[in-house]
Amino acid sequence: MATADNQYYISIDMASALHPQTLLAYEMNGRPLEVEHGAPLPPVNTVKYGSKNIKRIGTISFLDRTPRDYWAERGYDYYAGL
């Protein structure tokens, strides 16, 4: 996933993406999300560290190889939070 300007991009493995606690959120506390909370549809992945979440999705790609990851390129563990 990447922001619309491609300045921030993260990737998660398929097992984490398909985990029952991984969501695309459209409301919070019964009300539509506001922009400051990532509206219209931010991903929420509770099985990963917060750095593996992206507030606003510009693009989503599904690949058969390990994609680029903003934090892994800076020395952090690609699978952080497993």
PDB file with one MODEL, atoms N, CA, C and O in Angstrom:
MODEL        1
ATOM      1  N   MET A   1       0.851  -1.167   0.000  1.00  0.00           N
ATOM      2  CA  MET A   1       0.000   0.000   0.000  1.00  0.00           C
ATOM      3  C   MET A   1       0.894   1.226   0.000  1.00  0.00           C
ATOM      4  O   MET A   1       1.966   1.236   0.606  1.00  0.00           O
ATOM      5  N   ALA A   2       0.437   2.253  -0.686  1.00  0.00           N
ATOM      6  CA  ALA A   2       1.195   3.498  -0.746  1.00  0.00           C
ATOM      7  C   ALA A   2       0.242   4.682  -0.681  1.00  0.00           C
ATOM      8  O   ALA A   2      -0.922   4.589  -1.070  1.00  0.00           O
ATOM      9  N   THR A   3       0.761   5.790  -0.184  1.00  0.00           N
ATOM     10  CA  THR A   3      -0.026   7.016  -0.203  1.00  0.00           C
ATOM     11  C   THR A   3      -0.128   7.503  -1.647  1.00  0.00           C
ATOM     12  O   THR A   3       0.623   7.048  -2.508  1.00  0.00           O
ATOM     13  N   ALA A   4      -1.034   8.406  -1.909  1.00  0.00           N
ATOM     14  CA  ALA A   4      -1.243   8.898  -3.271  1.00  0.00           C
ATOM     15  C   ALA A   4       0.017   9.522  -3.861  1.00  0.00           C
ATOM     16  O   ALA A   4       0.241   9.444  -5.069  1.00  0.00           O
ATOM     17  N   ASP A   5       0.839  10.141  -3.017  1.00  0.00           N
ATOM     18  CA  ASP A   5       2.071  10.766  -3.512  1.00  0.00           C
ATOM     19  C   ASP A   5       3.277   9.813  -3.485  1.00  0.00           C
ATOM     20  O   ASP A   5       4.386  10.215  -3.838  1.00  0.00           O
ATOM     21  N   ASN A   6       3.071   8.563  -3.071  1.00  0.00           N
ATOM     22  CA  ASN A   6       4.120   7.532  -2.977  1.00  0.00           C
ATOM     23  C   ASN A   6       5.259   7.893  -2.033  1.00  0.00           C
ATOM     24  O   ASN A   6       6.338   7.308  -2.121  1.00  0.00           O
ATOM     25  N   GLN A   7       5.039   8.835  -1.143  1.00  0.00           N
ATOM     26  CA  GLN A   7       6.076   9.207  -0.186  1.00  0.00           C
ATOM     27  C   GLN A   7       6.150   8.228   0.985  1.00  0.00           C
ATOM     28  O   GLN A   7       7.187   8.120   1.641  1.00  0.00           O
ATOM     29  N   TYR A   8       5.063   7.521   1.247  1.00  0.00           N
ATOM     30  CA  TYR A   8       5.027   6.536   2.322  1.00  0.00           C
ATOM     31  C   TYR A   8       4.400   5.273   1.773  1.00  0.00           C
ATOM     32  O   TYR A   8       3.356   5.324   1.123  1.00  0.00           O
ATOM     33  N   TYR A   9       5.024   4.153   2.027  1.00  0.00           N
ATOM     34  CA  TYR A   9       4.565   2.877   1.497  1.00  0.00           C
ATOM     35  C   TYR A   9       4.918   1.776   2.489  1.00  0.00           C
ATOM     36  O   TYR A   9       6.013   1.756   3.052  1.00  0.00           O
ATOM     37  N   ILE A  10       4.007   0.895   2.686  1.00  0.00           N
ATOM     38  CA  ILE A  10       4.214  -0.233   3.596  1.00  0.00           C
ATOM     39  C   ILE A  10       3.731  -1.494   2.901  1.00  0.00           C
ATOM     40  O   ILE A  10       2.982  -1.442   1.926  1.00  0.00           O
ATOM     41  N   SER A  11       4.167  -2.600   3.413  1.00  0.00           N
ATOM     42  CA  SER A  11       3.690  -3.865   2.871  1.00  0.00           C
ATOM     43  C   SER A  11       3.464  -4.827   4.033  1.00  0.00           C
ATOM     44  O   SER A  11       4.155  -4.775   5.051  1.00  0.00           O
ATOM     45  N   ILE A  12       2.502  -5.684   3.858  1.00  0.00           N
ATOM     46  CA  ILE A  12       2.255  -6.744   4.832  1.00  0.00           C
ATOM     47  C   ILE A  12       2.140  -8.058   4.072  1.00  0.00           C
ATOM     48  O   ILE A  12       1.723  -8.098   2.914  1.00  0.00           O
ATOM     49  N   ASP A  13       2.514  -9.107   4.741  1.00  0.00           N
ATOM     50  CA  ASP A  13       2.428 -10.430   4.124  1.00  0.00           C
ATOM     51  C   ASP A  13       0.962 -10.839   4.009  1.00  0.00           C
ATOM     52  O   ASP A  13       0.099 -10.298   4.701  1.00  0.00           O
ATOM     53  N   MET A  14       0.692 -11.792   3.133  1.00  0.00           N
ATOM     54  CA  MET A  14      -0.691 -12.195   2.854  1.00  0.00           C
ATOM     55  C   MET A  14      -1.386 -12.765   4.090  1.00  0.00           C
ATOM     56  O   MET A  14      -2.576 -12.524   4.297  1.00  0.00           O
ATOM     57  N   ALA A  15      -0.658 -13.514   4.905  1.00  0.00           N
ATOM     58  CA  ALA A  15      -1.271 -14.075   6.118  1.00  0.00           C
ATOM     59  C   ALA A  15      -1.785 -12.960   7.031  1.00  0.00           C
ATOM     60  O   ALA A  15      -2.864 -13.081   7.612  1.00  0.00           O
ATOM     61  N   SER A  16      -1.020 -11.882   7.157  1.00  0.00           N
ATOM     62  CA  SER A  16      -1.456 -10.753   7.986  1.00  0.00           C
ATOM     63  C   SER A  16      -2.617 -10.006   7.336  1.00  0.00           C
ATOM     64  O   SER A  16      -3.541  -9.569   8.023  1.00  0.00           O
ATOM     65  N   ALA A  17      -2.571  -9.859   6.017  1.00  0.00           N
ATOM     66  CA  ALA A  17      -3.655  -9.160   5.312  1.00  0.00           C
ATOM     67  C   ALA A  17      -4.972  -9.909   5.455  1.00  0.00           C
ATOM     68  O   ALA A  17      -6.033  -9.291   5.543  1.00  0.00           O
ATOM     69  N   LEU A  18      -4.910 -11.236   5.478  1.00  0.00           N
ATOM     70  CA  LEU A  18      -6.124 -12.047   5.565  1.00  0.00           C
ATOM     71  C   LEU A  18      -6.526 -12.397   7.002  1.00  0.00           C
ATOM     72  O   LEU A  18      -7.517 -13.095   7.218  1.00  0.00           O
ATOM     73  N   HIS A  19      -5.763 -11.917   7.971  1.00  0.00           N
ATOM     74  CA  HIS A  19      -6.061 -12.209   9.379  1.00  0.00           C
ATOM     75  C   HIS A  19      -7.439 -11.632   9.736  1.00  0.00           C
ATOM     76  O   HIS A  19      -7.774 -10.535   9.290  1.00  0.00           O
ATOM     77  N   PRO A  20      -8.235 -12.347  10.527  1.00  0.00           N
ATOM     78  CA  PRO A  20      -9.584 -11.871  10.878  1.00  0.00           C
ATOM     79  C   PRO A  20      -9.606 -10.513  11.575  1.00  0.00           C
ATOM     80  O   PRO A  20     -10.635  -9.838  11.563  1.00  0.00           O
ATOM     81  N   GLN A  21      -8.491 -10.098  12.186  1.00  0.00           N
ATOM     82  CA  GLN A  21      -8.454  -8.796  12.862  1.00  0.00           C
ATOM     83  C   GLN A  21      -7.952  -7.675  11.956  1.00  0.00           C
ATOM     84  O   GLN A  21      -7.818  -6.539  12.411  1.00  0.00           O
ATOM     85  N   THR A  22      -7.676  -7.959  10.706  1.00  0.00           N
ATOM     86  CA  THR A  22      -7.289  -6.925   9.754  1.00  0.00           C
ATOM     87  C   THR A  22      -8.556  -6.411   9.082  1.00  0.00           C
ATOM     88  O   THR A  22      -9.338  -7.186   8.532  1.00  0.00           O
ATOM     89  N   LEU A  23      -8.745  -5.111   9.131  1.00  0.00           N
ATOM     90  CA  LEU A  23      -9.988  -4.498   8.652  1.00  0.00           C
ATOM     91  C   LEU A  23      -9.722  -3.324   7.725  1.00  0.00           C
ATOM     92  O   LEU A  23      -8.634  -2.748   7.747  1.00  0.00           O
ATOM     93  N   LEU A  24     -10.691  -2.971   6.923  1.00  0.00           N
ATOM     94  CA  LEU A  24     -10.749  -1.682   6.258  1.00  0.00           C
ATOM     95  C   LEU A  24     -11.871  -0.937   6.975  1.00  0.00           C
ATOM     96  O   LEU A  24     -13.040  -1.301   6.852  1.00  0.00           O
ATOM     97  N   ALA A  25     -11.518   0.094   7.714  1.00  0.00           N
ATOM     98  CA  ALA A  25     -12.483   0.776   8.578  1.00  0.00           C
ATOM     99  C   ALA A  25     -13.188   1.907   7.839  1.00  0.00           C
ATOM    100  O   ALA A  25     -12.555   2.665   7.103  1.00  0.00           O
ATOM    101  N   TYR A  26     -14.481   2.017   8.034  1.00  0.00           N
ATOM    102  CA  TYR A  26     -15.239   3.115   7.437  1.00  0.00           C
ATOM    103  C   TYR A  26     -16.015   3.905   8.490  1.00  0.00           C
ATOM    104  O   TYR A  26     -16.592   4.951   8.193  1.00  0.00           O
ATOM    105  N   GLU A  27     -16.024   3.389   9.733  1.00  0.00           N
ATOM    106  CA  GLU A  27     -16.674   4.123  10.807  1.00  0.00           C
ATOM    107  C   GLU A  27     -15.970   3.828  12.121  1.00  0.00           C
ATOM    108  O   GLU A  27     -15.227   2.854  12.242  1.00  0.00           O
ATOM    109  N   MET A  28     -16.216   4.683  13.096  1.00  0.00           N
ATOM    110  CA  MET A  28     -15.669   4.508  14.437  1.00  0.00           C
ATOM    111  C   MET A  28     -16.748   4.920  15.428  1.00  0.00           C
ATOM    112  O   MET A  28     -17.317   6.007  15.326  1.00  0.00           O
ATOM    113  N   ASN A  29     -17.022   4.046  16.384  1.00  0.00           N
ATOM    114  CA  ASN A  29     -18.065   4.301  17.375  1.00  0.00           C
ATOM    115  C   ASN A  29     -19.416   4.578  16.719  1.00  0.00           C
ATOM    116  O   ASN A  29     -20.181   5.420  17.189  1.00  0.00           O
ATOM    117  N   GLY A  30     -19.704   3.860  15.626  1.00  0.00           N
ATOM    118  CA  GLY A  30     -20.988   3.973  14.964  1.00  0.00           C
ATOM    119  C   GLY A  30     -21.163   5.193  14.086  1.00  0.00           C
ATOM    120  O   GLY A  30     -22.260   5.438  13.585  1.00  0.00           O
ATOM    121  N   ARG A  31     -20.094   5.970  13.888  1.00  0.00           N
ATOM    122  CA  ARG A  31     -20.177   7.173  13.060  1.00  0.00           C
ATOM    123  C   ARG A  31     -19.153   7.095  11.937  1.00  0.00           C
ATOM    124  O   ARG A  31     -18.090   6.501  12.120  1.00  0.00           O
ATOM    125  N   PRO A  32     -19.446   7.680  10.781  1.00  0.00           N
ATOM    126  CA  PRO A  32     -18.479   7.666   9.684  1.00  0.00           C
ATOM    127  C   PRO A  32     -17.143   8.278  10.116  1.00  0.00           C
ATOM    128  O   PRO A  32     -17.104   9.240  10.883  1.00  0.00           O
ATOM    129  N   LEU A  33     -16.057   7.704   9.610  1.00  0.00           N
ATOM    130  CA  LEU A  33     -14.738   8.243   9.930  1.00  0.00           C
ATOM    131  C   LEU A  33     -14.588   9.658   9.403  1.00  0.00           C
ATOM    132  O   LEU A  33     -15.147  10.019   8.368  1.00  0.00           O
ATOM    133  N   GLU A  34     -13.820  10.452  10.137  1.00  0.00           N
ATOM    134  CA  GLU A  34     -13.484  11.798   9.683  1.00  0.00           C
ATOM    135  C   GLU A  34     -12.089  11.758   9.073  1.00  0.00           C
ATOM    136  O   GLU A  34     -11.336  10.810   9.297  1.00  0.00           O
ATOM    137  N   VAL A  35     -11.751  12.771   8.314  1.00  0.00           N
ATOM    138  CA  VAL A  35     -10.469  12.818   7.611  1.00  0.00           C
ATOM    139  C   VAL A  35      -9.292  12.660   8.568  1.00  0.00           C
ATOM    140  O   VAL A  35      -8.324  11.975   8.236  1.00  0.00           O
ATOM    141  N   GLU A  36      -9.350  13.265   9.726  1.00  0.00           N
ATOM    142  CA  GLU A  36      -8.226  13.164  10.672  1.00  0.00           C
ATOM    143  C   GLU A  36      -8.026  11.739  11.205  1.00  0.00           C
ATOM    144  O   GLU A  36      -6.985  11.440  11.791  1.00  0.00           O
ATOM    145  N   HIS A  37      -9.003  10.872  11.009  1.00  0.00           N
ATOM    146  CA  HIS A  37      -8.869   9.475  11.400  1.00  0.00           C
ATOM    147  C   HIS A  37      -8.660   8.562  10.197  1.00  0.00           C
ATOM    148  O   HIS A  37      -8.764   7.341  10.314  1.00  0.00           O
ATOM    149  N   GLY A  38      -8.363   9.160   9.029  1.00  0.00           N
ATOM    150  CA  GLY A  38      -8.027   8.363   7.866  1.00  0.00           C
ATOM    151  C   GLY A  38      -9.133   8.128   6.871  1.00  0.00           C
ATOM    152  O   GLY A  38      -8.965   7.327   5.951  1.00  0.00           O
ATOM    153  N   ALA A  39     -10.271   8.803   7.021  1.00  0.00           N
ATOM    154  CA  ALA A  39     -11.373   8.617   6.064  1.00  0.00           C
ATOM    155  C   ALA A  39     -10.861   8.786   4.643  1.00  0.00           C
ATOM    156  O   ALA A  39      -9.979   9.608   4.398  1.00  0.00           O
ATOM    157  N   PRO A  40     -11.396   8.027   3.716  1.00  0.00           N
ATOM    158  CA  PRO A  40     -12.636   7.278   3.826  1.00  0.00           C
ATOM    159  C   PRO A  40     -12.457   5.815   4.234  1.00  0.00           C
ATOM    160  O   PRO A  40     -13.415   5.220   4.728  1.00  0.00           O
ATOM    161  N   LEU A  41     -11.272   5.199   4.053  1.00  0.00           N
ATOM    162  CA  LEU A  41     -11.179   3.757   4.273  1.00  0.00           C
ATOM    163  C   LEU A  41      -9.759   3.325   4.673  1.00  0.00           C
ATOM    164  O   LEU A  41      -9.071   2.693   3.872  1.00  0.00           O
ATOM    165  N   PRO A  42      -9.313   3.646   5.875  1.00  0.00           N
ATOM    166  CA  PRO A  42      -7.966   3.235   6.269  1.00  0.00           C
ATOM    167  C   PRO A  42      -7.930   1.764   6.687  1.00  0.00           C
ATOM    168  O   PRO A  42      -8.897   1.254   7.253  1.00  0.00           O
ATOM    169  N   PRO A  43      -6.819   1.085   6.409  1.00  0.00           N
ATOM    170  CA  PRO A  43      -6.675  -0.283   6.894  1.00  0.00           C
ATOM    171  C   PRO A  43      -6.315  -0.268   8.374  1.00  0.00           C
ATOM    172  O   PRO A  43      -5.604   0.624   8.835  1.00  0.00           O
ATOM    173  N   VAL A  44      -6.798  -1.239   9.105  1.00  0.00           N
ATOM    174  CA  VAL A  44      -6.462  -1.401  10.512  1.00  0.00           C
ATOM    175  C   VAL A  44      -5.951  -2.819  10.681  1.00  0.00           C
ATOM    176  O   VAL A  44      -6.679  -3.782  10.442  1.00  0.00           O
ATOM    177  N   ASN A  45      -4.699  -2.943  11.092  1.00  0.00           N
ATOM    178  CA  ASN A  45      -4.076  -4.249  11.247  1.00  0.00           C
ATOM    179  C   ASN A  45      -3.599  -4.369  12.685  1.00  0.00           C
ATOM    180  O   ASN A  45      -2.538  -3.850  13.031  1.00  0.00           O
ATOM    181  N   THR A  46      -4.365  -5.043  13.520  1.00  0.00           N
ATOM    182  CA  THR A  46      -4.054  -5.125  14.945  1.00  0.00           C
ATOM    183  C   THR A  46      -2.965  -6.128  15.281  1.00  0.00           C
ATOM    184  O   THR A  46      -2.502  -6.163  16.421  1.00  0.00           O
ATOM    185  N   VAL A  47      -2.544  -6.941  14.326  1.00  0.00           N
ATOM    186  CA  VAL A  47      -1.509  -7.936  14.601  1.00  0.00           C
ATOM    187  C   VAL A  47      -0.119  -7.437  14.224  1.00  0.00           C
ATOM    188  O   VAL A  47       0.847  -8.194  14.320  1.00  0.00           O
ATOM    189  N   LYS A  48       0.003  -6.196  13.803  1.00  0.00           N
ATOM    190  CA  LYS A  48       1.280  -5.576  13.440  1.00  0.00           C
ATOM    191  C   LYS A  48       1.477  -4.312  14.267  1.00  0.00           C
ATOM    192  O   LYS A  48       0.528  -3.769  14.833  1.00  0.00           O
ATOM    193  N   TYR A  49       2.727  -3.851  14.326  1.00  0.00           N
ATOM    194  CA  TYR A  49       3.000  -2.564  14.959  1.00  0.00           C
ATOM    195  C   TYR A  49       2.295  -1.464  14.178  1.00  0.00           C
ATOM    196  O   TYR A  49       2.010  -1.624  12.992  1.00  0.00           O
ATOM    197  N   GLY A  50       2.019  -0.359  14.836  1.00  0.00           N
ATOM    198  CA  GLY A  50       1.328   0.749  14.191  1.00  0.00           C
ATOM    199  C   GLY A  50       2.023   1.267  12.952  1.00  0.00           C
ATOM    200  O   GLY A  50       1.368   1.811  12.063  1.00  0.00           O
ATOM    201  N   SER A  51       3.345   1.110  12.869  1.00  0.00           N
ATOM    202  CA  SER A  51       4.079   1.574  11.691  1.00  0.00           C
ATOM    203  C   SER A  51       3.698   0.791  10.438  1.00  0.00           C
ATOM    204  O   SER A  51       3.993   1.231   9.327  1.00  0.00           O
ATOM    205  N   LYS A  52       3.052  -0.354  10.595  1.00  0.00           N
ATOM    206  CA  LYS A  52       2.618  -1.149   9.449  1.00  0.00           C
ATOM    207  C   LYS A  52       1.205  -0.784   9.009  1.00  0.00           C
ATOM    208  O   LYS A  52       0.592  -1.503   8.221  1.00  0.00           O
ATOM    209  N   ASN A  53       0.695   0.316   9.509  1.00  0.00           N
ATOM    210  CA  ASN A  53      -0.592   0.834   9.064  1.00  0.00           C
ATOM    211  C   ASN A  53      -0.347   2.081   8.228  1.00  0.00           C
ATOM    212  O   ASN A  53       0.678   2.744   8.389  1.00  0.00           O
ATOM    213  N   ILE A  54      -1.247   2.395   7.369  1.00  0.00           N
ATOM    214  CA  ILE A  54      -1.140   3.582   6.531  1.00  0.00           C
ATOM    215  C   ILE A  54      -2.456   4.333   6.668  1.00  0.00           C
ATOM    216  O   ILE A  54      -3.528   3.733   6.587  1.00  0.00           O
ATOM    217  N   LYS A  55      -2.378   5.635   6.875  1.00  0.00           N
ATOM    218  CA  LYS A  55      -3.591   6.380   7.173  1.00  0.00           C
ATOM    219  C   LYS A  55      -4.505   6.527   5.958  1.00  0.00           C
ATOM    220  O   LYS A  55      -5.716   6.329   6.062  1.00  0.00           O
ATOM    221  N   ARG A  56      -3.933   6.870   4.820  1.00  0.00           N
ATOM    222  CA  ARG A  56      -4.739   7.039   3.610  1.00  0.00           C
ATOM    223  C   ARG A  56      -4.127   6.251   2.467  1.00  0.00           C
ATOM    224  O   ARG A  56      -2.979   6.488   2.088  1.00  0.00           O
ATOM    225  N   ILE A  57      -4.877   5.326   1.923  1.00  0.00           N
ATOM    226  CA  ILE A  57      -4.397   4.490   0.824  1.00  0.00           C
ATOM    227  C   ILE A  57      -4.539   5.244  -0.495  1.00  0.00           C
ATOM    228  O   ILE A  57      -5.617   5.731  -0.837  1.00  0.00           O
ATOM    229  N   GLY A  58      -3.431   5.331  -1.226  1.00  0.00           N
ATOM    230  CA  GLY A  58      -3.480   5.853  -2.586  1.00  0.00           C
ATOM    231  C   GLY A  58      -3.573   4.705  -3.574  1.00  0.00           C
ATOM    232  O   GLY A  58      -4.351   4.750  -4.527  1.00  0.00           O
ATOM    233  N   THR A  59      -2.760   3.661  -3.334  1.00  0.00           N
ATOM    234  CA  THR A  59      -2.774   2.476  -4.189  1.00  0.00           C
ATOM    235  C   THR A  59      -2.574   1.224  -3.340  1.00  0.00           C
ATOM    236  O   THR A  59      -1.929   1.259  -2.293  1.00  0.00           O
ATOM    237  N   ILE A  60      -3.134   0.134  -3.810  1.00  0.00           N
ATOM    238  CA  ILE A  60      -2.917  -1.186  -3.219  1.00  0.00           C
ATOM    239  C   ILE A  60      -2.453  -2.093  -4.347  1.00  0.00           C
ATOM    240  O   ILE A  60      -3.056  -2.127  -5.419  1.00  0.00           O
ATOM    241  N   SER A  61      -1.377  -2.827  -4.095  1.00  0.00           N
ATOM    242  CA  SER A  61      -0.862  -3.782  -5.079  1.00  0.00           C
ATOM    243  C   SER A  61      -0.730  -5.142  -4.424  1.00  0.00           C
ATOM    244  O   SER A  61      -0.368  -5.242  -3.251  1.00  0.00           O
ATOM    245  N   PHE A  62      -1.021  -6.177  -5.171  1.00  0.00           N
ATOM    246  CA  PHE A  62      -0.836  -7.545  -4.716  1.00  0.00           C
ATOM    247  C   PHE A  62       0.254  -8.151  -5.587  1.00  0.00           C
ATOM    248  O   PHE A  62       0.111  -8.227  -6.807  1.00  0.00           O
ATOM    249  N   LEU A  63       1.345  -8.583  -4.960  1.00  0.00           N
ATOM    250  CA  LEU A  63       2.512  -9.055  -5.701  1.00  0.00           C
ATOM    251  C   LEU A  63       2.903 -10.463  -5.301  1.00  0.00           C
ATOM    252  O   LEU A  63       2.565 -10.921  -4.210  1.00  0.00           O
ATOM    253  N   ASP A  64       3.607 -11.143  -6.172  1.00  0.00           N
ATOM    254  CA  ASP A  64       4.114 -12.482  -5.860  1.00  0.00           C
ATOM    255  C   ASP A  64       5.569 -12.428  -5.395  1.00  0.00           C
ATOM    256  O   ASP A  64       6.279 -13.432  -5.439  1.00  0.00           O
ATOM    257  N   ARG A  65       5.995 -11.272  -4.959  1.00  0.00           N
ATOM    258  CA  ARG A  65       7.343 -11.086  -4.410  1.00  0.00           C
ATOM    259  C   ARG A  65       7.241 -10.109  -3.243  1.00  0.00           C
ATOM    260  O   ARG A  65       6.219  -9.444  -3.072  1.00  0.00           O
ATOM    261  N   THR A  66       8.281 -10.025  -2.455  1.00  0.00           N
ATOM    262  CA  THR A  66       8.288  -9.091  -1.330  1.00  0.00           C
ATOM    263  C   THR A  66       8.417  -7.669  -1.868  1.00  0.00           C
ATOM    264  O   THR A  66       9.412  -7.350  -2.519  1.00  0.00           O
ATOM    265  N   PRO A  67       7.434  -6.812  -1.611  1.00  0.00           N
ATOM    266  CA  PRO A  67       7.484  -5.436  -2.121  1.00  0.00           C
ATOM    267  C   PRO A  67       8.350  -4.526  -1.251  1.00  0.00           C
ATOM    268  O   PRO A  67       8.796  -4.909  -0.170  1.00  0.00           O
ATOM    269  N   ARG A  68       8.567  -3.346  -1.738  1.00  0.00           N
ATOM    270  CA  ARG A  68       9.285  -2.328  -0.959  1.00  0.00           C
ATOM    271  C   ARG A  68       8.495  -2.034   0.315  1.00  0.00           C
ATOM    272  O   ARG A  68       7.270  -2.144   0.351  1.00  0.00           O
ATOM    273  N   ASP A  69       9.226  -1.660   1.345  1.00  0.00           N
ATOM    274  CA  ASP A  69       8.602  -1.305   2.606  1.00  0.00           C
ATOM    275  C   ASP A  69       9.393  -0.153   3.213  1.00  0.00           C
ATOM    276  O   ASP A  69      10.601  -0.270   3.421  1.00  0.00           O
ATOM    277  N   TYR A  70       8.735   0.930   3.492  1.00  0.00           N
ATOM    278  CA  TYR A  70       9.368   2.153   4.002  1.00  0.00           C
ATOM    279  C   TYR A  70      10.266   1.867   5.200  1.00  0.00           C
ATOM    280  O   TYR A  70      11.414   2.309   5.235  1.00  0.00           O
ATOM    281  N   TRP A  71       9.749   1.131   6.180  1.00  0.00           N
ATOM    282  CA  TRP A  71      10.515   0.909   7.410  1.00  0.00           C
ATOM    283  C   TRP A  71      11.587  -0.161   7.246  1.00  0.00           C
ATOM    284  O   TRP A  71      12.654  -0.046   7.849  1.00  0.00           O
ATOM    285  N   ALA A  72      11.344  -1.182   6.460  1.00  0.00           N
ATOM    286  CA  ALA A  72      12.362  -2.204   6.218  1.00  0.00           C
ATOM    287  C   ALA A  72      13.571  -1.597   5.512  1.00  0.00           C
ATOM    288  O   ALA A  72      14.706  -1.997   5.771  1.00  0.00           O
ATOM    289  N   GLU A  73      13.332  -0.633   4.623  1.00  0.00           N
ATOM    290  CA  GLU A  73      14.428   0.052   3.937  1.00  0.00           C
ATOM    291  C   GLU A  73      15.254   0.907   4.889  1.00  0.00           C
ATOM    292  O   GLU A  73      16.361   1.321   4.543  1.00  0.00           O
ATOM    293  N   ARG A  74      14.741   1.173   6.059  1.00  0.00           N
ATOM    294  CA  ARG A  74      15.441   1.977   7.065  1.00  0.00           C
ATOM    295  C   ARG A  74      15.978   1.112   8.203  1.00  0.00           C
ATOM    296  O   ARG A  74      16.347   1.628   9.258  1.00  0.00           O
ATOM    297  N   GLY A  75      16.022  -0.201   7.988  1.00  0.00           N
ATOM    298  CA  GLY A  75      16.657  -1.100   8.935  1.00  0.00           C
ATOM    299  C   GLY A  75      15.751  -1.799   9.919  1.00  0.00           C
ATOM    300  O   GLY A  75      16.227  -2.567  10.755  1.00  0.00           O
ATOM    301  N   TYR A  76      14.455  -1.551   9.840  1.00  0.00           N
ATOM    302  CA  TYR A  76      13.528  -2.222  10.758  1.00  0.00           C
ATOM    303  C   TYR A  76      13.110  -3.590  10.185  1.00  0.00           C
ATOM    304  O   TYR A  76      13.203  -3.824   8.980  1.00  0.00           O
ATOM    305  N   ASP A  77      12.663  -4.456  11.046  1.00  0.00           N
ATOM    306  CA  ASP A  77      12.246  -5.790  10.649  1.00  0.00           C
ATOM    307  C   ASP A  77      11.006  -5.725   9.751  1.00  0.00           C
ATOM    308  O   ASP A  77      10.003  -5.109  10.111  1.00  0.00           O
ATOM    309  N   TYR A  78      11.082  -6.363   8.585  1.00  0.00           N
ATOM    310  CA  TYR A  78       9.960  -6.383   7.647  1.00  0.00           C
ATOM    311  C   TYR A  78       8.721  -7.010   8.287  1.00  0.00           C
ATOM    312  O   TYR A  78       7.602  -6.561   8.035  1.00  0.00           O
ATOM    313  N   TYR A  79       8.908  -8.030   9.101  1.00  0.00           N
ATOM    314  CA  TYR A  79       7.782  -8.746   9.717  1.00  0.00           C
ATOM    315  C   TYR A  79       7.451  -8.215  11.099  1.00  0.00           C
ATOM    316  O   TYR A  79       6.873  -8.950  11.900  1.00  0.00           O
ATOM    317  N   ALA A  80       7.784  -6.990  11.412  1.00  0.00           N
ATOM    318  CA  ALA A  80       7.574  -6.421  12.735  1.00  0.00           C
ATOM    319  C   ALA A  80       6.145  -6.643  13.221  1.00  0.00           C
ATOM    320  O   ALA A  80       5.180  -6.369  12.506  1.00  0.00           O
ATOM    321  N   GLY A  81       6.032  -7.131  14.419  1.00  0.00           N
ATOM    322  CA  GLY A  81       4.733  -7.287  15.033  1.00  0.00           C
ATOM    323  C   GLY A  81       4.123  -8.671  14.900  1.00  0.00           C
ATOM    324  O   GLY A  81       3.013  -8.901  15.379  1.00  0.00           O
ATOM    325  N   LEU A  82       4.820  -9.589  14.265  1.00  0.00           N
ATOM    326  CA  LEU A  82       4.256 -10.931  14.134  1.00  0.00           C
ATOM    327  C   LEU A  82       4.107 -11.595  15.474  1.00  0.00           C
ATOM    328  O   LEU A  82       3.646 -12.734  15.551  1.00  0.00           O
TER     329      LEU A  82
ENDMDL
END
